[in-house]
């Protein structure tokens, strides 16, 4: 594998990577240098020190690497950049970053998201106040592609994922917090050793839902109260064209994730949280199973209690067509799905203006 590796530090030869307080920020990226710059700048603006920023680049070009090389040195911050050739993929890229992290605690930050001011200080203060803590996370602002905060979307987003004041504090059952997706897909502070040991599973195992799967497996092995939610905004989650509407050519394989979640067993509280998550992914999992040629799996999900769309609706009709003939369904999808999803996304944006 050919790669480049660049380190910047405002402390010259001073060793900071063995300091107990070092926080490692892991940023996987792919072909988004403009967003990546904003993500890195949000890390550099933190008051907390010392930091190391590790960037794993799956980009096809060199723009991201050149941008990182041009950034000025910052005291007590080391930047390590690696260009993955060939591409490592989402799970492989993140696992490599976890393996390289020198801090006892790390933060995963997606390249199109940003940390809020003093986010790391809030997270570490909470960690220090909770002995036995494994993972700390907070609320997220929802922003559009330009970086504008969408207030109504933000309120709905955090409420949907149980990030509300009444639920702040140490979570009695970490697995429940993970299944409800209270633990976000990134911007959490987690034990580096546990993150490495757990790792991200590949897309071949759980589809594109690798973030949610990681949180669930982390929660399964966590002691009671080891997940802590703080009623503070710590990151900005960016809605991009890829996150608003699914591509006609991409199968996210949510059916694989659906099966993985369905296999989870536990008491009443865990079962209830599991059903909430299954209901969230059932609609997409039906299409993904059909497009993967798993007709019986698709039909089983569609007829399950987790599928919440009306059986007599154009959406269910589309999924039945997918099961019968994925090729015809894809043609319909190219003509209709983008229109309806983008219109829905525009409604959200307009509602926040």
N, C-alpha and C positions, 0 to 999 in steps of 0.2 A: 504494500500500500504506500503510495506516495503521499506525502503530507508536508505541510509547513507548520512550524511551531514558533510563536513569537511571545516573548514575555516583556512586560513593561512594569517597572516599579519605581515609585518616587523615592525609595529608600536605598537605591544603589544595591550594594551587596548585603545589606542587612537581611537576615533570615526572618521571614514572618510566617512561613508555611507550617511551622511547628508550634506556633503559639496556640494555646488552648482556645482562645477567643476567636480565632480565624473563622470567618464565614465564607464558604465557597458558593458562588452563584453560577449555576450551570445553565447555559443558553444554547439549545440546539437551533440551528438555522438552516434555511434553504431558499436561496434566490430572493431574499427580501432585504437588501442592504439598507434601504431607507428606514424601514421599521427596526432593523437590528440596531442602527445607530441610536434611535430613540430609546430602545431597551437598555443599551449599555449606558447611555447618558443618565437614565433614571437610576442606575446602580451607582454611578460615579457621584451623583448628587446626594447620596446618603451620608449622614453624619457619622454613622457607625464605622469604626475601623478596628482591626484590619480586615480587608476583603481580598478575595481572589475571584476573578471573573474568567470562567472557562467557556470557550465558544467552540462548538463542534459544527463545522460547516459542510453541509451536503450540497452546496450550490454547484451548478454546472460551470460557472465562470469564476473570475477572480475579483469581482467588484467588492464583495464583502471583506475579503482579506486586505485589499488595498485600503478600504475605509478604516478598518481596525488599525492598520499600520500608521495611519495618519493621525490617530488620536494622541493627544499629549499625555505625558506621564502624570500620574496623580499620586501624591504621597500615601503610603501604606496601602496601595492597591496594585495588585499584580494582574495583568491580563495575559491569558494563555489562549492562543488561537490555533486550531487544527483544521486543515482542509482535508476532508475525507475523500480519497480516491481509491477504489470506487465508492459510491455513496453507501453509507452505513444503514440507511433507513431510520425511521423514527425511533424504534425501540433500541436498535444497535447504537445509534448516536448518543442517546441519553445514557445508556449503560456505560459507554466509554467515558462520558463526562463524570458519572458517579465514581467510576474506578479511579479517575485522575484527581478527584477532589481531595485536598489535603486538610481541609477544615474538619473538625469533629461534627459540625452541622452544615447542612447545605440548603440552598433554595433553588428550586427548578423554576426557570422563567422562560416562557415561550418568546420567540423573537419578535412577535407582533404585539406583545403586551408590555406594560411598564409598571415599575414599582412606584408607589406613592411616597411622598416626602416622609422621611423618618420611619418607613415601613420596617426596616430591619431592626431598628431600636425597639419598636413596639413588640416585634416578635420575640426578640431575645430577652427583653424584660419579662415578658410573660413566661417564657421558658424557664428563666432563673427562679421565678416565683412558684413553679410547680415541679417539685422533685419527682423524678420518674417520668417526666414528660417525654414523648416520642415525636409528636408532631403538633405544631402550632400554626393556625391559619386565621384569616380575617375575612372581611367583606371585600367585594370587588365593585368598582365603578364599571359600567358598560359604556364604551366609547365607539364612535363610528370610525371610518377609515381615516378621517382627517384629524382624529384625536379629540373631537368634541364629545363631552359627557352627555349621555342621554338619561335625564333624570327619571322619567317614568319607567324606562326599560331597566334602569339600575334597581329601582325599587322592586319591580316584579321579579327580576333575576335573583336578588338576595332572598326575597320572601319564598320563592319557589324552592330554593335550596336550603331553607331553614337557617339562613344567616340573619337572624333577627335578635334584638336585645334580650328577649326572654330566654333565648337558648344559649347565651354566652356562658363561658366557663368550661371546666373539664367535663368531657362527655362520659357518662357512666358506661356506655357500651360503644367503643370506638367503631365496631363493625356497623352499627346502626348509622352512625354519622357518615361513614363511607358510603353505605348503600343509598342513603338519602342525598348523597353528593354534597353534603355540607362541606366536606373537605374539597376544595376546588381542584381544578385540573393542573394548576401551577401556582406559584407564589407562596407556597407553604414552606415553613422551616421544619426540617426533619433530620433525624440522626443519620449521619453519612454512613456509618457502619450498617445500620438497618436497611437503608436504601440500597446499598451495594448488595447486601445479602438477599434482599427481596428481588431487586431488578425489575425491569420492564419485560413482560412477555411479548413475543413477536406478534405481528399482525396476522400471521398464519394461525395463531392460536385464538386470538380474541378480536380480530379485525382492527379497525381504527380506534377502538375504545381502550387503548393501552393505558391512558391516564386514569380512567375510572377503575380499570382492573387493578392497577398498582395500588390505588387507595384502598380498595376492598381487601386485597391480600394483606396489606399493611395492617388494616383494622382487625382482620381475623387473628393475627398473631399478637396484637397489642394487649397490654394489661388494661383493666378498667381505669378510666380517667386519664389515659395516656395521650388522648387527643384533646386539644384545648382550642376552643373557638373564642376569638376576641371580637368585641363589638366595635371594631375600628376598620376603616378602609385601608387596605395595604397594597392593593394593585388595581390596574386598569385593564379590563378585558376588552380587546378590540374585535368588533364585528367587521369582518372583511367579506368580500364577495364569495370566498370559499366557505366561510362559516355560515353564511345566510342561506345559500342554495346549494344543494348537492349537484355535482357535475353529472351530466348525462353519461359520461364515460367511466365513472368511478363507482365501484361497489365497495361500500365501507365494511361489509361483512358484519353487520350488527347481529346477525343470526348466531354467529359464533359467540359473541359476548352474551347474548340472550341465554344460550345454553349454559354458559359458565355460571351466570347469576342464578339460573333456575336450579342448579345443583347445590346451592348453598342451603345448609340446614341450621336450625337454631330454634330458640324459643319464640314465643308469640311476638315479641317486639322485633326480633330479627326477621321473622317471616313477614310481618307487616311492611317493614322497610324494603325487603326484597321485592314484594309485590308492587310497591310504588315505583321502583326502578324498572321492573319488567314492563309495567304499563307505559313508562316513558319511552322505551326502546322498541316496543312490540310492532308499531306501525312501520318503522324503518326496517326492522328485522324481517318482516314479512316480505318486503320487496327484495331485500338482499338475498334471502334464502331462495326466492324464485329465480333471480338472475344468476344465482350460482348453480341452478339446476336441481335444487333440493325442494321439489314440488311438495312432497308430503310434509316436510318441516314447515314450509311456508303456509300450507293449509292448516296445520296444527296450531301455529301461532295465531293465524287469522281467526280461528274458531275458539281460541282460548279466552278466559275471562280478562286477560291483560290487554286484549285488543279493544280499544275504547271507541273507535269510529263506528258510526251507524252501519249496519250491514247493508242497508239499502241506501247507498250514497255513491256519488261518482268516484270518491276516493277508494272505497272498497271495490267498486267495479274495476278500477284500474289495477288493483292488486290481484283480483281474480284473473284479469287478462294476463298479468305478469306470470301467474302460475301456469296458465294454459299455454301462452306463447310469449316468452320474454322478448323475442324479436319485434313483434307487433307492439308490445308495451313500450319498448324503447323509442319507437317511432312516435307514439303518442306523448311520451315523456318529453321529447325534444320540442314538441309543439306547445305543450300545455304546462308542464311542471315549472319551468323557469318563470313563466309569466305569473303564475299564482304565488310562488314563493317570493319572488322579488317584489310583487305588489304588497304582500304581507309585510315584508321587511320595510318597505317605504312607509307603510301605515304606522309601524312602530316609530320610525324616525320622525315622521311628521307630528306624531303625538307628543314628541319630546321637544318640539321646537317652540 
